[in-house]
Amino acid sequence: MSTITNNGLVGDLRLAQMISQEIRLLLKDSVNLRNTPFMDFVGSINGLGSDTVRVRKAFLDGESDFSQFTGATEGDAVSDKALVDGHVDVVVKRNALAYSITDMASMTGMGAGDIDPFRIAEHIAKSYDALFAKLTAALFTGFTAQKGATSAMTVDVFVDCIQTLEAAGSNKGAPGPYVCVLHPAQFAELQDSIRNETNGIVQFIPASYDAISAKGSHYKGSYLGVEIYTSSYVLDNSSNYQGAMFAAGAIGYASGMPAALPGAAQTMEMGEVMVEMDRDATKALTRIVGHCYLGMAIIDDDRGVEIATLV
């Protein structure tokens, strides 16, 4: 094989490296549960008068006991039942992401798809999904119920979580279906445990191509009726991975979007992110700034269980 790196042509007639016109993308993890039944949208703060959405909770829809009157007590007055109520506050916070790029960096780009202010704006907008996944995973340690703290991730731990949800609320049971979000290392351990199961009646159902296309690359399939996702944002406190299994109604989120940005030269509403361009002419530099407003909270503690397995 011939080479031109040391024959005197480099610098005048040849390049030491020829850059590919296609930018290969690094691995990313931005799959989240935002558009699934497992996350509750509790409202927008736009026009609300507050940055906090209060979610009201009441013990309704037919689970209270009637008082039965028989015999000599038939004419007695019925006593009032206390109405069990409560609330959870979801506080929305500002989240921001900014990049700067010079005119020289933009103009020397190699065509469509290269790095320029608009490509960076698209990247900022897509980063909202990663933020959503990060904030979701940060809530898992807030569930009171916890399983697997002294063991690796196994089928036994998985089943314990299902049983905990089915017996939640003094055996009322959290209604399914359930979803399980695991650290990739936890899922690898679960796969190994499933492989060693001798009972072949219940099978792990891996994600099909169609399911991955619809739900994202980090959707792994279902086991015992529970949908499984992996997320690198699941916390690792150096002792335990802190995933979770939960039902719809366990976690809720609120958001907001500025209606207008007075003084901004150029703005783009990209999904849930407002992106604006900030120009510094003295430096021939464009700054791309994105803002989003998002808050999350555990709405019903009985509907979730933390899966804290050994690292």
Order of alpha helices (4+ residues) and beta strands (2+ residues): beta-beta-beta-beta-alpha-alpha-beta-alpha-alpha-beta-alpha-beta-alpha-beta-beta-beta-beta-beta-beta-beta-beta-beta
